[in-house]
Amino acid sequence: MSNEATLISETPTPPSLVMTIEEITAKLADLQDDPTMNTKSVYSPMATDYPDSRFPFVEVHLAYLRKNKMVNARQYISNLEIMIKRR
């Protein structure tokens, strides 16, 4: 691993960029409700609490962020917006 990659991964996120779980959930819910965004639920046999065993868009991305704690949530959501925008 290069020194540059090490510095990037070890650099702490400034407090102004940290999002709370409530902020993340609200932002993902806004994306889910936006008709210009392509937000699909994902089938999982483990999703027995949801209709048709499908995890909602918000839950899928919250699970990812919970699992990958080093991911900058603000950057992740920003990139997600770009990827799911309907053109």
N, C-alpha and C positions, 0 to 999 in steps of 0.2 A: 504494500500500500504506500502511495506517495505521501510526502510530508503535507502537501496541499490537502489531500483527502482527509488526512488525520486532523488537520486544523479545522476543517469544515465540520467534521462530525463531533469534535470536542468543543466547539464554540457554543456557549450557552445561548439560549434564545432570550432576547431582551424581554422584560416583563410586559412591555407595551404590546408585544406580539403574541403573548400567550392568551389562548381562549379558554374560557370555562366550558364545562360540559353542557351547560345551559345555552351558551352562545353557539356552540357547535351544533347542538340539536336544533336550535331555532334556524340557523343558517341552512342546514340540510333540509329542514322542513320547508323553508322558503323555496329552495331549489326544486323540491319534490312537487310543490304546488304550482310552480311556474310552468305554464303551458308551452313555453319556448324551450324547455329543457327536456331531454330524453331520459327520463328516470324510470327504470323498470325494476320491478321486484324480482327476487331470485328464489327459485324453487330449492327447498331443502327438506328432506324427510324429518329433520330435527325441528322444523318450524311448526310444531303442532298447535301453537297458540294463535297462529295467524290463518286467515282464510286461504284455502287451497294450498296450504303448507308453503307459503311464499313469504320470505323475509322482505319487509318493506325497504325501500331505498335508504331511508334514514338509518335503520338498524344495521344494514350491511356495512355502511361506511363508519358508523360508530364502532362496530365490532373491529373493523380494520384499525381504527385509531387507538382503540383500547389495547389491541394486540401489539401494535408497533408504536411504543411510547416515545421513541426518538423522532418520529415524524412531526414536522411543524404543521399543526392543524390548519393554520391560516393559509399556508402555501398549498397544502393538500387540497383544500376546498377551492382555492383559486384555480388550480390546475384542473380539478374536477369540473368546474364551471365551463372551462374552455373545451374540455373533451365531450361534454354532454349537450352542448348547445346545438339545437336543431338549425340546420342551414337550408 
